Amino acid sequence: MNALLKAKSAYSAAKAPTRTAKNFEYEVVARVTRRLITAAQNGRDEFSELAAALNDNRKLWTIFTADLASKGNPLPNDLKQNLFELAEFTRQHTSKVLQREANIRPLVEINTAIMRGLRSGAS
């Protein structure tokens, strides 16, 4: 291997974007939200797909609440409280969607707002 190739390979890793916790959270929320939208668009015939996406969204919000409750969470208390309330709404609304009494739109809107906050760098 010549010196130029060695230099390229040594510095190529530095080109890779740094993944932050916020980037990772954004990707996970975006993936779950896309699944919710896709499953809802597939209609009643694919309700099991929607139920699986709703379950994943509920798990995501459960993880968020566990993180919010942890001692090391640096978010301001008022923001934590707001997120806890969104988590509770999400839990209740998910049950209504699973009972076919509600639409997924509010869940998608909440996740989208969370993604905007993560993308803008809000803490």
C-alpha positions as CSV (number, residue, x, y, z in Angstrom):
1,M,0.0,0.0,0.0
2,N,1.5,3.3,-0.9
3,A,1.6,6.4,1.3
4,L,-1.4,8.1,-0.3
5,L,-3.7,5.1,0.2
6,K,-2.5,4.8,3.8
7,A,-3.2,8.4,4.4
8,K,-6.7,8.1,2.9
9,S,-7.5,5.1,4.9
10,A,-6.2,6.6,8.1
11,Y,-8.4,9.7,7.8
12,S,-11.4,8.2,6.1
13,A,-12.9,7.3,9.5
14,A,-12.8,10.9,10.5
15,K,-15.2,11.7,7.6
16,A,-17.9,9.6,9.2
17,P,-20.6,11.7,10.9
18,T,-20.7,11.7,14.7
19,R,-23.8,10.1,16.0
20,T,-25.1,11.8,19.0
21,A,-27.8,10.6,21.5
22,K,-30.2,13.1,19.9
23,N,-29.5,11.8,16.4
24,F,-30.1,8.3,17.6
25,E,-33.4,9.3,19.3
26,Y,-34.5,11.1,16.2
27,E,-33.8,8.1,14.0
28,V,-35.8,5.8,16.3
29,V,-38.8,8.1,16.6
30,A,-38.7,8.7,12.9
31,R,-38.6,4.9,12.2
32,V,-41.5,4.2,14.6
33,T,-43.5,7.1,13.2
34,R,-43.0,5.9,9.6
35,R,-44.3,2.5,10.6
36,L,-47.4,4.0,12.2
37,I,-48.2,6.0,9.1
38,T,-47.6,3.1,6.7
39,A,-49.6,0.7,8.8
40,A,-52.5,3.2,9.0
41,Q,-52.4,3.7,5.2
42,N,-52.7,-0.1,4.7
43,G,-56.1,0.1,6.3
44,R,-58.2,-2.3,8.4
45,D,-57.1,-5.4,6.5
46,E,-53.6,-5.0,8.1
47,F,-54.7,-4.1,11.6
48,S,-52.0,-6.5,13.0
49,E,-49.4,-4.4,11.4
50,L,-50.8,-1.2,13.0
51,A,-51.0,-3.0,16.4
52,A,-47.4,-3.9,16.1
53,A,-46.4,-0.4,15.2
54,L,-48.5,1.0,18.1
55,N,-46.8,-1.5,20.5
56,D,-43.4,-0.3,19.3
57,N,-44.5,3.3,19.8
58,R,-45.7,2.5,23.3
59,K,-42.4,0.8,24.1
60,L,-40.5,3.9,22.8
61,W,-42.5,6.2,25.2
62,T,-42.0,3.7,28.1
63,I,-38.2,4.0,27.5
64,F,-38.5,7.8,27.3
65,T,-40.4,7.9,30.7
66,A,-37.8,5.7,32.3
67,D,-35.1,8.0,31.0
68,L,-36.9,11.1,32.2
69,A,-37.3,9.6,35.7
70,S,-33.6,8.7,35.9
71,K,-31.5,10.8,38.3
72,G,-29.0,11.7,35.6
73,N,-31.5,13.2,33.2
74,P,-30.4,16.8,32.6
75,L,-33.6,18.1,31.2
76,P,-35.4,21.0,33.0
77,N,-38.2,19.8,35.3
78,D,-40.9,21.6,33.4
79,L,-39.9,19.9,30.2
80,K,-39.8,16.6,31.9
81,Q,-43.3,17.2,33.3
82,N,-44.6,18.0,29.8
83,L,-43.0,14.9,28.3
84,F,-44.5,12.8,31.1
85,E,-47.9,14.2,30.2
86,L,-47.3,13.4,26.5
87,A,-46.3,9.9,27.4
88,E,-49.5,9.4,29.5
89,F,-51.6,10.8,26.6
90,T,-49.8,8.5,24.2
91,R,-50.5,5.5,26.4
92,Q,-54.2,6.3,26.7
93,H,-54.6,7.2,23.1
94,T,-52.9,4.1,21.9
95,S,-55.4,2.0,23.8
96,K,-58.2,3.9,22.1
97,V,-56.7,3.2,18.7
98,L,-56.3,-0.4,19.5
99,Q,-59.9,-0.5,20.4
100,R,-60.7,1.2,17.1
101,E,-62.1,4.2,18.9
102,A,-59.5,6.7,17.7
103,N,-57.2,7.6,14.9
104,I,-53.4,7.6,15.0
105,R,-53.1,11.2,13.9
106,P,-52.4,12.6,17.4
107,L,-49.7,10.0,18.0
108,V,-48.0,10.9,14.7
109,E,-48.3,14.6,15.5
110,I,-46.7,14.1,18.9
111,N,-43.8,12.1,17.5
112,T,-43.3,14.6,14.7
113,A,-43.1,17.4,17.3
114,I,-40.6,15.4,19.3
115,M,-38.5,14.9,16.1
116,R,-38.6,18.7,15.4
117,G,-37.3,19.3,18.9
118,L,-34.6,16.8,18.6
119,R,-33.6,18.1,15.2
120,S,-33.5,21.8,16.3
121,G,-31.2,20.9,19.2
122,A,-33.7,21.7,21.9
123,S,-33.0,20.2,25.2
